Amino acid sequence: MSKVLILPGDGIGTEIVAQAVKVIDSLNSNHSMGMTLEDGLIGGIAYDETGTPLPDETIKVAKECDSILLGAVGGPKWEPLERALRPERGSRAVRHTFRARIIFKFETCYFISSVSKCFKP
């Protein structure tokens, strides 16, 4: 069983991550993948609620998880913020803190399961 931290981010990030969560839910229901989902804040929404683009609570939960699903962050609403508080700082900090070396950016998302079947949302 694995724990996945869901960080939807802002704007289109929330829409894309919502679709990815549907795929994970389907895999859990239909193929007994056993993934547990945890929610967290990052980016502009995190700044609005906590005053920082990456709250300590998000880092704490991330350290307890096996993987992180990170959505896009930022938007015009937060551009006037000083550089250290911009939403992008949150995603950079996640990549740096957890030494993320692989970042996938797809227009069409595919999930390859351990049974070598391809699932398309």
PyMOL CGO cylinders between C-alpha atoms (Angstrom):
from pymol import cmd
from pymol.cgo import CYLINDER

trace = [
    CYLINDER, 0.00, 0.00, 0.00, 1.35, 3.43, -0.89, 0.3, 1, 1, 1, 1, 1, 1,
    CYLINDER, 1.35, 3.43, -0.89, 0.44, 6.91, 0.26, 0.3, 1, 1, 1, 1, 1, 1,
    CYLINDER, 0.44, 6.91, 0.26, 0.16, 9.67, -2.33, 0.3, 1, 1, 1, 1, 1, 1,
    CYLINDER, 0.16, 9.67, -2.33, 0.12, 13.34, -1.36, 0.3, 1, 1, 1, 1, 1, 1,
    CYLINDER, 0.12, 13.34, -1.36, -2.24, 15.30, -3.60, 0.3, 1, 1, 1, 1, 1, 1,
    CYLINDER, -2.24, 15.30, -3.60, -1.15, 18.93, -4.11, 0.3, 1, 1, 1, 1, 1, 1,
    CYLINDER, -1.15, 18.93, -4.11, -3.57, 20.39, -6.66, 0.3, 1, 1, 1, 1, 1, 1,
    CYLINDER, -3.57, 20.39, -6.66, -1.99, 23.82, -6.81, 0.3, 1, 1, 1, 1, 1, 1,
    CYLINDER, -1.99, 23.82, -6.81, -3.84, 26.66, -8.52, 0.3, 1, 1, 1, 1, 1, 1,
    CYLINDER, -3.84, 26.66, -8.52, -5.87, 27.32, -11.65, 0.3, 1, 1, 1, 1, 1, 1,
    CYLINDER, -5.87, 27.32, -11.65, -5.57, 24.59, -14.25, 0.3, 1, 1, 1, 1, 1, 1,
    CYLINDER, -5.57, 24.59, -14.25, -3.47, 22.56, -11.80, 0.3, 1, 1, 1, 1, 1, 1,
    CYLINDER, -3.47, 22.56, -11.80, -6.61, 21.80, -9.78, 0.3, 1, 1, 1, 1, 1, 1,
    CYLINDER, -6.61, 21.80, -9.78, -8.47, 20.67, -12.89, 0.3, 1, 1, 1, 1, 1, 1,
    CYLINDER, -8.47, 20.67, -12.89, -5.70, 18.38, -14.10, 0.3, 1, 1, 1, 1, 1, 1,
    CYLINDER, -5.70, 18.38, -14.10, -5.01, 16.88, -10.69, 0.3, 1, 1, 1, 1, 1, 1,
    CYLINDER, -5.01, 16.88, -10.69, -8.75, 16.23, -10.20, 0.3, 1, 1, 1, 1, 1, 1,
    CYLINDER, -8.75, 16.23, -10.20, -8.70, 14.07, -13.34, 0.3, 1, 1, 1, 1, 1, 1,
    CYLINDER, -8.70, 14.07, -13.34, -5.57, 12.23, -12.19, 0.3, 1, 1, 1, 1, 1, 1,
    CYLINDER, -5.57, 12.23, -12.19, -7.27, 11.52, -8.85, 0.3, 1, 1, 1, 1, 1, 1,
    CYLINDER, -7.27, 11.52, -8.85, -10.19, 9.98, -10.77, 0.3, 1, 1, 1, 1, 1, 1,
    CYLINDER, -10.19, 9.98, -10.77, -7.72, 7.64, -12.47, 0.3, 1, 1, 1, 1, 1, 1,
    CYLINDER, -7.72, 7.64, -12.47, -6.16, 6.69, -9.12, 0.3, 1, 1, 1, 1, 1, 1,
    CYLINDER, -6.16, 6.69, -9.12, -9.62, 6.11, -7.61, 0.3, 1, 1, 1, 1, 1, 1,
    CYLINDER, -9.62, 6.11, -7.61, -10.53, 3.90, -10.55, 0.3, 1, 1, 1, 1, 1, 1,
    CYLINDER, -10.53, 3.90, -10.55, -7.33, 1.90, -10.18, 0.3, 1, 1, 1, 1, 1, 1,
    CYLINDER, -7.33, 1.90, -10.18, -7.98, 1.48, -6.47, 0.3, 1, 1, 1, 1, 1, 1,
    CYLINDER, -7.98, 1.48, -6.47, -11.56, 0.33, -7.11, 0.3, 1, 1, 1, 1, 1, 1,
    CYLINDER, -11.56, 0.33, -7.11, -11.03, -1.89, -10.13, 0.3, 1, 1, 1, 1, 1, 1,
    CYLINDER, -11.03, -1.89, -10.13, -7.49, -3.19, -9.72, 0.3, 1, 1, 1, 1, 1, 1,
    CYLINDER, -7.49, -3.19, -9.72, -6.86, -3.14, -5.95, 0.3, 1, 1, 1, 1, 1, 1,
    CYLINDER, -6.86, -3.14, -5.95, -3.88, -0.83, -6.25, 0.3, 1, 1, 1, 1, 1, 1,
    CYLINDER, -3.88, -0.83, -6.25, -4.15, 0.14, -2.58, 0.3, 1, 1, 1, 1, 1, 1,
    CYLINDER, -4.15, 0.14, -2.58, -3.17, 3.79, -2.89, 0.3, 1, 1, 1, 1, 1, 1,
    CYLINDER, -3.17, 3.79, -2.89, -4.16, 6.05, -0.01, 0.3, 1, 1, 1, 1, 1, 1,
    CYLINDER, -4.16, 6.05, -0.01, -4.60, 9.71, -0.87, 0.3, 1, 1, 1, 1, 1, 1,
    CYLINDER, -4.60, 9.71, -0.87, -3.66, 12.60, 1.42, 0.3, 1, 1, 1, 1, 1, 1,
    CYLINDER, -3.66, 12.60, 1.42, -4.48, 16.22, 0.63, 0.3, 1, 1, 1, 1, 1, 1,
    CYLINDER, -4.48, 16.22, 0.63, -2.20, 19.22, 1.07, 0.3, 1, 1, 1, 1, 1, 1,
    CYLINDER, -2.20, 19.22, 1.07, -1.80, 22.87, 0.16, 0.3, 1, 1, 1, 1, 1, 1,
    CYLINDER, -1.80, 22.87, 0.16, 0.76, 24.46, -2.12, 0.3, 1, 1, 1, 1, 1, 1,
    CYLINDER, 0.76, 24.46, -2.12, 1.10, 27.59, -4.22, 0.3, 1, 1, 1, 1, 1, 1,
    CYLINDER, 1.10, 27.59, -4.22, -1.24, 30.54, -4.28, 0.3, 1, 1, 1, 1, 1, 1,
    CYLINDER, -1.24, 30.54, -4.28, -4.07, 28.83, -2.42, 0.3, 1, 1, 1, 1, 1, 1,
    CYLINDER, -4.07, 28.83, -2.42, -1.59, 27.91, 0.32, 0.3, 1, 1, 1, 1, 1, 1,
    CYLINDER, -1.59, 27.91, 0.32, -0.42, 31.51, 0.48, 0.3, 1, 1, 1, 1, 1, 1,
    CYLINDER, -0.42, 31.51, 0.48, -4.02, 32.74, 0.74, 0.3, 1, 1, 1, 1, 1, 1,
    CYLINDER, -4.02, 32.74, 0.74, -4.78, 30.35, 3.60, 0.3, 1, 1, 1, 1, 1, 1,
    CYLINDER, -4.78, 30.35, 3.60, -1.47, 30.28, 5.51, 0.3, 1, 1, 1, 1, 1, 1,
    CYLINDER, -1.47, 30.28, 5.51, 0.68, 33.18, 4.30, 0.3, 1, 1, 1, 1, 1, 1,
    CYLINDER, 0.68, 33.18, 4.30, 3.30, 30.90, 2.72, 0.3, 1, 1, 1, 1, 1, 1,
    CYLINDER, 3.30, 30.90, 2.72, 3.40, 29.02, -0.62, 0.3, 1, 1, 1, 1, 1, 1,
    CYLINDER, 3.40, 29.02, -0.62, 4.52, 25.81, 1.13, 0.3, 1, 1, 1, 1, 1, 1,
    CYLINDER, 4.52, 25.81, 1.13, 3.14, 25.36, 4.66, 0.3, 1, 1, 1, 1, 1, 1,
    CYLINDER, 3.14, 25.36, 4.66, 5.05, 23.31, 7.24, 0.3, 1, 1, 1, 1, 1, 1,
    CYLINDER, 5.05, 23.31, 7.24, 2.03, 20.99, 7.48, 0.3, 1, 1, 1, 1, 1, 1,
    CYLINDER, 2.03, 20.99, 7.48, 2.38, 20.13, 3.78, 0.3, 1, 1, 1, 1, 1, 1,
    CYLINDER, 2.38, 20.13, 3.78, 6.06, 19.25, 4.24, 0.3, 1, 1, 1, 1, 1, 1,
    CYLINDER, 6.06, 19.25, 4.24, 5.22, 17.14, 7.30, 0.3, 1, 1, 1, 1, 1, 1,
    CYLINDER, 5.22, 17.14, 7.30, 2.57, 15.15, 5.40, 0.3, 1, 1, 1, 1, 1, 1,
    CYLINDER, 2.57, 15.15, 5.40, 4.84, 14.83, 2.34, 0.3, 1, 1, 1, 1, 1, 1,
    CYLINDER, 4.84, 14.83, 2.34, 7.55, 13.18, 4.44, 0.3, 1, 1, 1, 1, 1, 1,
    CYLINDER, 7.55, 13.18, 4.44, 5.02, 10.52, 5.46, 0.3, 1, 1, 1, 1, 1, 1,
    CYLINDER, 5.02, 10.52, 5.46, 4.01, 9.79, 1.85, 0.3, 1, 1, 1, 1, 1, 1,
    CYLINDER, 4.01, 9.79, 1.85, 5.57, 7.59, -0.82, 0.3, 1, 1, 1, 1, 1, 1,
    CYLINDER, 5.57, 7.59, -0.82, 4.88, 9.97, -3.69, 0.3, 1, 1, 1, 1, 1, 1,
    CYLINDER, 4.88, 9.97, -3.69, 3.53, 13.41, -4.52, 0.3, 1, 1, 1, 1, 1, 1,
    CYLINDER, 3.53, 13.41, -4.52, 1.10, 14.40, -7.26, 0.3, 1, 1, 1, 1, 1, 1,
    CYLINDER, 1.10, 14.40, -7.26, 1.85, 18.08, -7.87, 0.3, 1, 1, 1, 1, 1, 1,
    CYLINDER, 1.85, 18.08, -7.87, -0.35, 20.37, -9.95, 0.3, 1, 1, 1, 1, 1, 1,
    CYLINDER, -0.35, 20.37, -9.95, 0.56, 23.65, -11.60, 0.3, 1, 1, 1, 1, 1, 1,
    CYLINDER, 0.56, 23.65, -11.60, 0.80, 26.66, -9.30, 0.3, 1, 1, 1, 1, 1, 1,
    CYLINDER, 0.80, 26.66, -9.30, 0.62, 30.41, -9.69, 0.3, 1, 1, 1, 1, 1, 1,
    CYLINDER, 0.62, 30.41, -9.69, -1.41, 32.91, -11.60, 0.3, 1, 1, 1, 1, 1, 1,
    CYLINDER, -1.41, 32.91, -11.60, -1.90, 36.63, -12.12, 0.3, 1, 1, 1, 1, 1, 1,
    CYLINDER, -1.90, 36.63, -12.12, -3.51, 37.06, -8.69, 0.3, 1, 1, 1, 1, 1, 1,
    CYLINDER, -3.51, 37.06, -8.69, -0.18, 36.37, -6.96, 0.3, 1, 1, 1, 1, 1, 1,
    CYLINDER, -0.18, 36.37, -6.96, 2.22, 38.17, -9.34, 0.3, 1, 1, 1, 1, 1, 1,
    CYLINDER, 2.22, 38.17, -9.34, 2.39, 41.33, -7.17, 0.3, 1, 1, 1, 1, 1, 1,
    CYLINDER, 2.39, 41.33, -7.17, 3.78, 39.31, -4.24, 0.3, 1, 1, 1, 1, 1, 1,
    CYLINDER, 3.78, 39.31, -4.24, 7.44, 39.62, -3.39, 0.3, 1, 1, 1, 1, 1, 1,
    CYLINDER, 7.44, 39.62, -3.39, 9.52, 36.91, -5.02, 0.3, 1, 1, 1, 1, 1, 1,
    CYLINDER, 9.52, 36.91, -5.02, 9.98, 34.79, -1.88, 0.3, 1, 1, 1, 1, 1, 1,
    CYLINDER, 9.98, 34.79, -1.88, 6.21, 34.46, -1.42, 0.3, 1, 1, 1, 1, 1, 1,
    CYLINDER, 6.21, 34.46, -1.42, 5.17, 33.68, -4.98, 0.3, 1, 1, 1, 1, 1, 1,
    CYLINDER, 5.17, 33.68, -4.98, 3.40, 30.34, -5.53, 0.3, 1, 1, 1, 1, 1, 1,
    CYLINDER, 3.40, 30.34, -5.53, 6.22, 29.00, -7.72, 0.3, 1, 1, 1, 1, 1, 1,
    CYLINDER, 6.22, 29.00, -7.72, 8.51, 29.03, -4.68, 0.3, 1, 1, 1, 1, 1, 1,
    CYLINDER, 8.51, 29.03, -4.68, 6.34, 26.32, -3.16, 0.3, 1, 1, 1, 1, 1, 1,
    CYLINDER, 6.34, 26.32, -3.16, 6.75, 23.89, -6.06, 0.3, 1, 1, 1, 1, 1, 1,
    CYLINDER, 6.75, 23.89, -6.06, 10.49, 24.62, -6.28, 0.3, 1, 1, 1, 1, 1, 1,
    CYLINDER, 10.49, 24.62, -6.28, 10.83, 23.93, -2.57, 0.3, 1, 1, 1, 1, 1, 1,
    CYLINDER, 10.83, 23.93, -2.57, 9.03, 20.58, -2.94, 0.3, 1, 1, 1, 1, 1, 1,
    CYLINDER, 9.03, 20.58, -2.94, 11.33, 19.55, -5.80, 0.3, 1, 1, 1, 1, 1, 1,
    CYLINDER, 11.33, 19.55, -5.80, 14.40, 20.63, -3.83, 0.3, 1, 1, 1, 1, 1, 1,
    CYLINDER, 14.40, 20.63, -3.83, 13.35, 19.21, -0.45, 0.3, 1, 1, 1, 1, 1, 1,
    CYLINDER, 13.35, 19.21, -0.45, 12.46, 15.81, -1.84, 0.3, 1, 1, 1, 1, 1, 1,
    CYLINDER, 12.46, 15.81, -1.84, 15.15, 15.79, -4.53, 0.3, 1, 1, 1, 1, 1, 1,
    CYLINDER, 15.15, 15.79, -4.53, 12.57, 15.24, -7.25, 0.3, 1, 1, 1, 1, 1, 1,
    CYLINDER, 12.57, 15.24, -7.25, 14.42, 14.42, -10.41, 0.3, 1, 1, 1, 1, 1, 1,
    CYLINDER, 14.42, 14.42, -10.41, 11.58, 13.27, -12.63, 0.3, 1, 1, 1, 1, 1, 1,
    CYLINDER, 11.58, 13.27, -12.63, 8.77, 15.60, -13.57, 0.3, 1, 1, 1, 1, 1, 1,
    CYLINDER, 8.77, 15.60, -13.57, 6.22, 14.53, -16.14, 0.3, 1, 1, 1, 1, 1, 1,
    CYLINDER, 6.22, 14.53, -16.14, 4.30, 17.09, -18.17, 0.3, 1, 1, 1, 1, 1, 1,
    CYLINDER, 4.30, 17.09, -18.17, 1.76, 15.58, -20.53, 0.3, 1, 1, 1, 1, 1, 1,
    CYLINDER, 1.76, 15.58, -20.53, -1.13, 16.96, -22.51, 0.3, 1, 1, 1, 1, 1, 1,
    CYLINDER, -1.13, 16.96, -22.51, -2.55, 13.45, -22.46, 0.3, 1, 1, 1, 1, 1, 1,
    CYLINDER, -2.55, 13.45, -22.46, -1.90, 11.49, -19.32, 0.3, 1, 1, 1, 1, 1, 1,
    CYLINDER, -1.90, 11.49, -19.32, -1.27, 7.74, -19.40, 0.3, 1, 1, 1, 1, 1, 1,
    CYLINDER, -1.27, 7.74, -19.40, -0.81, 5.51, -16.40, 0.3, 1, 1, 1, 1, 1, 1,
    CYLINDER, -0.81, 5.51, -16.40, 1.09, 2.26, -16.81, 0.3, 1, 1, 1, 1, 1, 1,
    CYLINDER, 1.09, 2.26, -16.81, 0.26, -0.26, -14.12, 0.3, 1, 1, 1, 1, 1, 1,
    CYLINDER, 0.26, -0.26, -14.12, 2.41, -3.03, -12.77, 0.3, 1, 1, 1, 1, 1, 1,
    CYLINDER, 2.41, -3.03, -12.77, 0.41, -5.51, -14.83, 0.3, 1, 1, 1, 1, 1, 1,
    CYLINDER, 0.41, -5.51, -14.83, 1.56, -3.82, -18.06, 0.3, 1, 1, 1, 1, 1, 1,
    CYLINDER, 1.56, -3.82, -18.06, -1.80, -2.46, -19.09, 0.3, 1, 1, 1, 1, 1, 1,
    CYLINDER, -1.80, -2.46, -19.09, -2.19, 1.12, -20.19, 0.3, 1, 1, 1, 1, 1, 1,
    CYLINDER, -2.19, 1.12, -20.19, -4.98, 3.14, -18.64, 0.3, 1, 1, 1, 1, 1, 1,
    CYLINDER, -4.98, 3.14, -18.64, -6.07, 6.33, -20.34, 0.3, 1, 1, 1, 1, 1, 1,
    CYLINDER, -6.07, 6.33, -20.34, -8.31, 8.84, -18.50, 0.3, 1, 1, 1, 1, 1, 1,
]
cmd.load_cgo(trace, "trace")
